[in-house]
Amino acid sequence: KNFKLGIAFAGIKKAEIYIDTDALDKADKVTAQTQLLGEKLQDSLVMSIAIMQKAQVRMYRNEIAEALVLFKTCIENYFAKHPSEYAALAYNDYGYALGLHGQLTEKINCLFKALEIYESMPQLNHGEVAITYNNISMVYYELGQRKKAVEYGEKSIEHRKLDDNIEKLALGNCNLSQ
């Protein structure tokens, strides 16, 4: 009942759910509370995840400049030295935000870093790997390199099949067909 680290990770999970359901105001409040708790605990991982989630909220609100600062902060302060699924997610979303800001070279560098981290994990998360491959495919498409776009789109679909999510597999096939 007084396990502060458990409370912090419960806040992280709540924020994930709020972000996934587009309840961004609720997510923003929870991430602020989680970051404060992380500071009290002097837990760099908790603080970095909370900052990443703040960045995600800003990105989905189309506050790209603020999101970029927050993503860069959590990556430089923690995730660059501590690979994990959270680090890979931070790089993936940072790359996505960079792309929204028109920085395609930086975007693809972040996406390949995310992919490298995901692939180094003992338990491969096929859904997240599929998202990353799809994002890489989209960059190559934006750069006019269709052959590479198709190549990475097909890799995304391979991982979608392994993830066994029919809806997202359909979306991946739709993206590839376009």
N, C-alpha and C positions, 0 to 999 in steps of 0.2 A: 504493500500500500504506500510505502514511502520510498520506493525504488525509483530514484530520479532519472537514471539512465533509461529505464523501461518507459517512464513517462515521456521522455524525450523521443524515443523511437516510436511510441504510440502517436505522438504529434507528427512525426515524419510520415507515418502511414496515413494519418488523417489528411494531411496536406496532399499526399499523392491522390487520394480518393477525390478530394475537392477539386484538384487540378484536372483529373480525368473526367469529372462531371461538369466542368466549366463553372464551378462555384468559386470564382477567383477571389472575391472579397473574403470569404471564409478561409480560403487557403492562405491569403495574405496575413490574416490575424494569427492563424496557427503557426505559420513560419516565423513570425516575430516572437511569439512565445517560446517556440522551440530554440530559436537562436539565443534568446536570453538564458534559457535553461542550460544550453551548451556552454555559454560563457561562464555561468556559475559553476558548472562542473569542470570547466577548463578542458572540455572535450572537443578537439579540433575536428573530428569527423562529424559530430552532431552539428557544430557551427557551420561547417562547409556544406553539408546537405541542406541545411536551412537556407543558406545563402543561394545555393543552386535553385532551390524551390522558389525563392523570391524572384530569381532571374526568370524562371519559367513563367511565373505569374506576369511579370513585366512583358515578356515576349508575347504571351497570348493576349495581352491587352494592347499589343502593338506599340509598346514603349521600348523600342529596340535599343536606343542608345543606353538607357538605364540597364536593360537586360545584359548588354555586352559588358558593361563595367562589372556587374555582379558575377557573371560567368567567369570573367577573367580573374576576379578576386578569388573565388573558390578554387579555381584550377591552380593558380600560382601559389596560393597559401597552403594547399593540401593535396588536391587530387593529382597533380603532376608527379608527386613523390610517392603516392599511395594508390596503386592501381586497384580498382574494384569495379563492380557493376555501376556503382554511383559515379565513379570517375568517368567511366565510358559514357554514361548518360549525360554527364556534364559536358564532355567533349562533343558528343553528338548534337546536343541542343545548342551549344555555343556555335558550332559550325552552322547549324540551321539559322541562328540569329545573324551570323556574319553574312550568310547568303541573302537574308532579307535586307541587309545593309549594303548589298552589292559587292561584297568582298568574296568572290568565288574561289580564288586561290587559297585564301585562309580557310574558307569553308571546307574545301576538300581535304586540306591538311588535318583539320580537326576530325573530320569523319574517318580518315584512315587511322588516326590515333585511337579513336573510339573502337574501331574494328579490331585493331591490334590488342587492345585491352580485353574486349569481349572474347576474342579467340584464345587468350592466355588463361582464361578462367577455367577452373577444373570442371565445372558444370556449365556447358554451353547453353546460353539462353537464346534459342533459335528465333524467338519473336523479336528480340532486340537486335540481333544480328541481321535479321531480314529488314528491319527498319533502316539500319545503317547502310546496308547494301542498296536499298531503294533510294536513300538520300544521295548516295554516291552516284547512282544512275541518273538521278535528276540533275546533278551538277554537270555531268558529262553531256546530258541533253542540252542544258543551258549553254554549254560551251560549243555546241554544234558537233560534238563527237558522238554521233549516233551509234557507231559500232561498239564503243565502250559503254555507252548508255544501255544498250541491249545486253551486253555481257554481264554487267552488274545487276540489271533487272532480272536476268535469269537466275543469278546467284540468290537474289532476294526471294524469288519464288521457290527455289530449292529449300531454303530455310523456312519459308511459310508452310510448305508441305510437312516438314519435320515438326513444326510448331502445332500443326493440326488445328489451325484456326481458319475455318472455311471462309468466313466473311473477309478476313484480311488477305487470304489467298486470292479471293476473287478481285479484291482491290489491286493487289500486285499484278495480276494478269491484265487487268484493265489498264494500269499504268504502262505496262510493257507493250500492250497493243497500240497505245497512243504513240 
